[in-house]
């Protein structure tokens, strides 16, 4: 099965290997959103 990652350009994607959406086996899996405080990380 092929897996395609669709990045959103977020700052954590490269740091921890996160992707907002992943296409796998004919399905699209999309992660939810979280609020972050950019002043505290």
C-alpha positions in Angstrom: 0.0 0.0 0.0 1.3 3.4 -0.9 1.2 6.3 1.6 1.2 9.9 0.6 1.7 12.6 3.2 0.1 16.0 2.6 1.8 18.7 4.7 0.2 21.9 5.8 3.4 23.9 6.3 3.2 23.8 10.1 6.3 24.3 12.2 6.0 20.9 13.9 5.8 18.8 10.8 9.6 18.5 10.2 10.4 18.5 13.9 8.3 15.5 14.8 7.3 13.9 11.5 3.7 15.1 11.7 1.4 15.6 8.7 -2.0 17.2 8.6 -3.4 14.7 6.1 -2.3 11.2 4.9 -3.7 9.3 2.0 -3.4 5.5 2.5 -5.2 2.6 1.0 -7.8 4.7 -0.8 -8.7 6.7 2.3 -7.8 10.2 3.4 -7.0 10.6 7.1 -7.1 14.2 8.4 -5.9 15.3 11.8 -7.8 17.8 13.9 -6.6 21.3 14.8 -5.2 22.6 18.0 -4.6 26.0 19.4 -1.0 26.9 20.3 0.5 29.9 22.0 3.4 30.9 19.8 5.0 32.9 22.7 5.3 29.9 24.9 5.7 27.1 22.4 
